[in-house]
Amino acid sequence: MRLSGISTTCTVGRSGVASTIWSRSCWWFYLKPIEGATVALFRYTYCSVANDEETPCCCALHCQTIDYIYKQITKMSSHAFTTKTKFLIFTTPFLFLLFAGVTFIIAPNIYLKIFGILELGLVEWVQFGCYILAAILGFLTFVALRKSSLKFQSYIVLMFCLGCAFVALEEISYGQHIFMWDTPQQIASINAQKETNLHNLAVIMKYSIHIRAFILVGWFGSLAWIFRQKPKTLSAKDIILPEWYLASFFLPLAVFYTQMFFFGFGNNHQETFETVLSFGFLGIGFVNYRKVKWYFLNQLHRSPNNTGRKSIHP
């Protein structure tokens, strides 16, 4: 029997084989959660069958079933991004902005309901969802790296995770938009929108600190891919510098806030471009999570008991 690149022998009565399969499949956590549950289920049933010395045919059939189902699951979750997929990802922000622009021209009232002014639209919740998902992916990536030798990279990902969680909470004013509590007077007096958050503090608005931050993040995300130069997978450079096909999620925001800083145009469209940025951070979280998955798959295939097998590359 061969389970995801691991050669095993299906011998009746050797329940230790199941333990070997289980211990060497510890990387399931870095694939889809359903894969881990499937391995656990089949490990349990395989042990039950393997301990029954009177059912050799059943054991062989069971091993074939495990092999087939697991191969199908692995096949569904092991696709590397093709050139077409990368191009589709790259063009997505521009299609989104095209839709927003057409909506603004044809039906401005609908545009304001969807994208809102000063964080009162639907996209605020879209941004919250993107950042909270990015934080979750970042946390899973951190846990994976923490258990490996890549300690420094794990701290970088932890900072990304905490940053996304912070932005997500800021988007909903730490729950005020859900539970609708009254802003304490001390905070309301120094907050431009009278809300329980930090990014709308009057001092930040006065000195355009938020605009400067958006410009910095936008241009960094737009141009960082130039300095990647094929870094080693999961190196610090590989984690910090976004892939080229994610640059389009940062470039529109960089251009928008740069002209806004100098000319002040587009005061009612910030949320549109900030939504595109939130998609970009979700993309970074997903790509890094995926790299971790492939990294541990590579380690598994390069193990001493799997010499000669092809290495899997992202």
C-alpha positions as CSV (number, residue, x, y, z in Angstrom):
1,M,0.0,0.0,0.0
2,R,1.2,3.5,-0.8
3,L,-0.3,6.4,1.2
4,S,0.5,9.8,-0.2
5,G,4.1,8.9,-1.2
6,I,4.7,6.6,1.8
7,S,5.3,3.0,0.9
8,T,3.9,0.5,3.4
9,T,3.2,-3.2,3.5
10,C,-0.3,-4.3,4.1
11,T,0.2,-7.4,6.3
12,V,-2.5,-8.9,8.3
13,G,-2.0,-8.7,12.0
14,R,0.6,-5.9,11.8
15,S,-1.2,-3.1,13.5
16,G,2.1,-1.3,13.8
17,V,1.8,-0.4,10.2
18,A,-1.2,1.8,11.0
19,S,0.8,3.6,13.7
20,T,3.6,4.2,11.3
21,I,1.2,5.6,8.8
22,W,-0.3,7.9,11.4
23,S,3.0,9.1,12.8
24,R,4.5,9.9,9.4
25,S,1.3,11.6,8.3
26,C,1.5,14.3,11.0
27,W,1.6,16.9,8.3
28,W,-2.2,16.4,7.7
29,F,-2.8,19.6,9.7
30,Y,-1.2,21.6,7.0
31,L,-3.6,20.3,4.3
32,K,-7.4,20.7,4.4
33,P,-8.9,19.7,7.8
34,I,-11.0,17.0,6.2
35,E,-7.8,15.2,5.2
36,G,-6.8,14.8,8.8
37,A,-10.2,13.6,9.8
38,T,-10.2,11.1,7.0
39,V,-6.7,9.7,7.9
40,A,-7.8,9.4,11.6
41,L,-11.0,7.6,10.6
42,F,-9.2,5.2,8.3
43,R,-6.4,4.6,10.8
44,Y,-9.0,3.5,13.3
45,T,-10.9,1.2,10.9
46,Y,-7.6,-0.2,9.5
47,C,-6.4,-1.1,13.0
48,S,-9.7,-2.9,13.6
49,V,-9.4,-4.9,10.3
50,A,-5.7,-5.6,10.6
51,N,-6.1,-7.1,14.0
52,D,-8.6,-9.6,12.6
53,E,-6.4,-12.5,11.3
54,E,-9.4,-14.2,9.6
55,T,-10.0,-11.3,7.1
56,P,-7.0,-11.0,4.8
57,C,-9.0,-10.3,1.7
58,C,-11.0,-7.6,3.6
59,C,-7.7,-6.1,4.8
60,A,-6.3,-5.9,1.2
61,L,-9.5,-4.4,-0.1
62,H,-9.6,-1.9,2.8
63,C,-6.0,-0.8,2.0
64,Q,-6.9,-0.3,-1.6
65,T,-9.9,1.8,-0.5
66,I,-7.7,4.0,1.8
67,D,-5.2,4.4,-1.0
68,Y,-7.8,5.4,-3.6
69,I,-9.8,7.9,-1.4
70,Y,-6.7,9.5,0.1
71,K,-5.2,10.0,-3.4
72,Q,-8.3,11.7,-4.5
73,I,-8.3,14.0,-1.5
74,T,-4.6,14.8,-1.9
75,K,-5.1,15.5,-5.6
76,M,-7.8,18.0,-4.9
77,S,-5.6,19.9,-2.4
78,S,-2.2,19.8,-4.1
79,H,-2.7,21.9,-7.2
80,A,0.1,24.6,-7.6
81,F,-1.0,27.9,-9.1
82,T,-0.9,27.8,-12.8
83,T,0.0,30.8,-14.9
84,K,-3.6,31.3,-15.8
85,T,-4.6,31.2,-12.1
86,K,-1.9,33.8,-11.3
87,F,-3.1,36.0,-14.1
88,L,-6.7,35.7,-12.9
89,I,-5.6,36.6,-9.3
90,F,-3.6,39.6,-10.7
91,T,-6.6,41.0,-12.7
92,T,-9.2,40.5,-10.0
93,P,-8.7,43.9,-8.2
94,F,-9.0,45.7,-11.5
95,L,-12.3,43.9,-12.3
96,F,-13.5,44.8,-8.8
97,L,-12.6,48.5,-9.3
98,L,-14.2,48.4,-12.7
99,F,-17.5,47.1,-11.2
100,A,-17.3,49.8,-8.5
101,G,-16.7,52.6,-11.0
102,V,-19.5,51.5,-13.3
103,T,-21.9,51.3,-10.3
104,F,-20.8,54.7,-9.1
105,I,-21.6,56.2,-12.6
106,I,-24.8,54.4,-13.2
107,A,-26.3,54.2,-9.7
108,P,-24.5,56.3,-7.2
109,N,-27.0,55.7,-4.5
110,I,-26.5,51.9,-4.8
111,Y,-22.7,52.5,-4.8
112,L,-22.9,54.4,-1.5
113,K,-25.0,51.6,0.0
114,I,-22.5,49.0,-1.0
115,F,-19.3,50.8,-0.5
116,G,-20.4,53.4,1.9
117,I,-19.0,56.7,3.2
118,L,-16.8,56.7,6.3
119,E,-17.2,53.0,7.0
120,L,-21.0,52.7,6.9
121,G,-21.3,50.3,3.9
122,L,-21.4,46.6,3.3
123,V,-17.7,46.4,2.3
124,E,-16.7,47.2,5.9
125,W,-17.9,43.7,6.8
126,V,-16.1,42.3,3.8
127,Q,-12.9,43.9,5.0
128,F,-13.5,42.4,8.5
129,G,-14.0,39.0,7.0
130,C,-10.8,39.2,4.9
131,Y,-8.7,40.3,7.8
132,I,-10.0,37.8,10.3
133,L,-9.5,35.0,7.8
134,A,-6.0,36.2,7.1
135,A,-5.4,36.2,10.9
136,I,-6.6,32.7,11.2
137,L,-4.5,31.5,8.3
138,G,-1.5,33.4,9.8
139,F,-2.1,31.6,13.1
140,L,-2.2,28.2,11.5
141,T,1.0,29.0,9.6
142,F,2.6,30.2,12.8
143,V,1.8,27.0,14.6
144,A,3.2,25.0,11.8
145,L,6.5,26.9,11.6
146,R,6.8,27.0,15.4
147,K,6.9,23.2,15.4
148,S,9.7,23.2,12.8
149,S,13.2,24.7,12.8
150,L,11.9,27.9,11.2
151,K,11.6,29.8,14.4
152,F,12.4,33.3,13.0
153,Q,9.9,32.9,10.2
154,S,7.3,31.9,12.7
155,Y,7.7,35.2,14.6
156,I,7.3,37.1,11.3
157,V,4.1,35.3,10.6
158,L,2.9,35.8,14.2
159,M,3.3,39.6,13.6
160,F,1.3,39.3,10.4
161,C,-1.4,37.4,12.3
162,L,-1.6,39.9,15.2
163,G,-1.6,42.8,12.7
164,C,-4.5,41.4,10.7
165,A,-6.5,40.6,13.9
166,F,-5.9,44.2,15.1
167,V,-7.2,45.6,11.8
168,A,-10.2,43.3,11.8
169,L,-11.2,44.5,15.3
170,E,-10.6,48.1,14.3
171,E,-13.0,47.7,11.4
172,I,-15.9,46.8,13.7
173,S,-14.7,49.1,16.5
174,Y,-14.0,46.1,18.7
175,G,-17.6,45.0,18.5
176,Q,-19.4,48.3,18.8
177,H,-20.9,47.9,15.3
178,I,-22.4,44.6,16.4
179,F,-23.5,45.3,20.0
180,M,-24.2,49.1,19.4
181,W,-22.9,50.3,22.7
182,D,-22.5,54.0,23.4
183,T,-19.0,55.4,23.0
184,P,-17.6,56.6,26.3
185,Q,-17.4,60.4,26.4
186,Q,-13.7,60.4,26.9
187,I,-13.2,58.5,23.7
188,A,-15.9,60.3,21.7
189,S,-14.3,63.6,22.4
190,I,-11.0,62.6,20.7
191,N,-12.4,60.3,18.0
192,A,-13.4,61.9,14.6
193,Q,-16.3,59.4,14.2
194,K,-17.2,59.1,17.8
195,E,-16.4,55.4,17.8
196,T,-14.4,53.0,20.0
197,N,-11.3,52.6,17.8
198,L,-7.9,54.0,17.3
199,H,-7.6,54.7,13.5
200,N,-10.2,57.5,13.7
201,L,-8.5,59.4,16.5
202,A,-8.5,63.1,15.9
203,V,-4.7,63.4,16.1
204,I,-4.3,60.7,13.5
205,M,-6.7,62.5,11.2
206,K,-5.1,65.8,11.8
207,Y,-1.6,64.7,10.7
208,S,-2.8,62.3,8.0
209,I,-1.0,59.4,9.7
210,H,-3.5,56.9,8.3
211,I,-2.9,58.2,4.8
212,R,0.9,58.0,5.2
213,A,0.5,54.4,6.5
214,F,-1.6,53.4,3.5
215,I,0.9,54.9,1.1
216,L,3.7,53.1,2.7
217,V,1.9,49.7,2.8
218,G,0.5,50.2,-0.7
219,W,3.9,50.9,-2.4
220,F,5.6,48.2,-0.4
221,G,3.1,45.6,-1.5
222,S,3.2,46.9,-5.1
223,L,7.0,46.8,-5.5
224,A,8.3,44.2,-3.1
225,W,8.1,41.4,-5.7
226,I,11.0,43.1,-7.6
227,F,13.3,42.2,-4.8
228,R,12.2,38.6,-4.4
229,Q,14.6,37.1,-7.0
230,K,13.5,33.5,-6.5
231,P,14.0,33.3,-2.7
232,K,14.3,29.9,-1.0
233,T,10.8,28.6,0.0
234,L,9.8,29.9,3.5
235,S,12.9,32.0,3.9
236,A,12.3,35.3,5.6
237,K,12.4,37.1,2.2
238,D,9.9,34.6,0.8
239,I,7.4,35.3,3.7
240,I,7.8,39.1,3.9
241,L,7.8,40.0,0.2
242,P,4.5,39.3,-1.5
243,E,4.3,37.4,-4.8
244,W,4.1,39.4,-8.0
245,Y,0.5,38.4,-8.7
246,L,-0.6,40.0,-5.4
247,A,1.0,43.4,-6.2
248,S,-2.3,44.4,-8.0
249,F,-4.1,44.4,-4.7
250,F,-1.7,47.1,-3.3
251,L,-1.0,49.3,-6.3
252,P,-4.5,50.9,-6.6
253,L,-4.5,51.8,-3.0
254,A,-1.0,53.2,-3.3
255,V,-1.9,55.4,-6.3
256,F,-5.2,56.5,-4.7
257,Y,-3.8,57.6,-1.4
258,T,-0.7,59.2,-2.9
259,Q,-2.9,61.5,-5.1
260,M,-5.2,62.0,-2.1
261,F,-2.3,63.1,0.0
262,F,-1.2,65.7,-2.5
263,F,-4.5,66.7,-4.2
264,G,-7.2,65.5,-1.8
265,F,-9.4,63.9,-4.5
266,G,-11.7,61.0,-3.8
267,N,-12.6,61.6,-0.2
268,N,-15.7,59.3,-0.5
269,H,-14.0,56.3,-2.1
270,Q,-11.5,55.2,0.6
271,E,-13.5,52.1,1.5
272,T,-13.5,50.8,-2.1
273,F,-9.7,50.8,-2.3
274,E,-9.3,49.6,1.3
275,T,-11.4,46.6,0.4
276,V,-9.0,45.7,-2.4
277,L,-6.2,46.0,0.2
278,S,-8.0,43.5,2.5
279,F,-8.2,41.0,-0.4
280,G,-4.4,41.4,-0.7
281,F,-3.7,40.6,2.9
282,L,-6.0,37.6,2.7
283,G,-4.0,36.5,-0.3
284,I,-0.8,36.8,1.5
285,G,-2.1,34.7,4.4
286,F,-3.4,32.0,2.1
287,V,-0.2,31.9,0.0
288,N,2.0,31.6,3.1
289,Y,-0.2,28.9,4.5
290,R,0.0,27.0,1.2
291,K,3.8,27.3,1.2
292,V,3.9,25.7,4.6
293,K,1.8,22.9,3.4
294,W,4.1,22.2,0.5
295,Y,7.2,22.6,2.7
296,F,6.2,19.8,5.0
297,L,5.1,17.6,2.1
298,N,8.6,18.1,0.7
299,Q,10.2,17.2,4.0
300,L,8.1,14.1,4.0
301,H,9.1,13.0,0.5
302,R,12.7,13.7,1.3
303,S,12.8,11.6,4.4
304,P,15.3,8.6,4.5
305,N,12.5,6.1,3.9
306,N,11.4,7.9,0.8
307,T,14.7,8.3,-1.1
308,G,14.4,8.5,-4.8
309,R,11.0,10.0,-4.8
310,K,10.3,13.3,-6.6
311,S,10.2,16.4,-4.5
312,I,7.0,18.4,-4.6
313,H,7.4,22.1,-5.4
314,P,4.8,24.9,-4.9
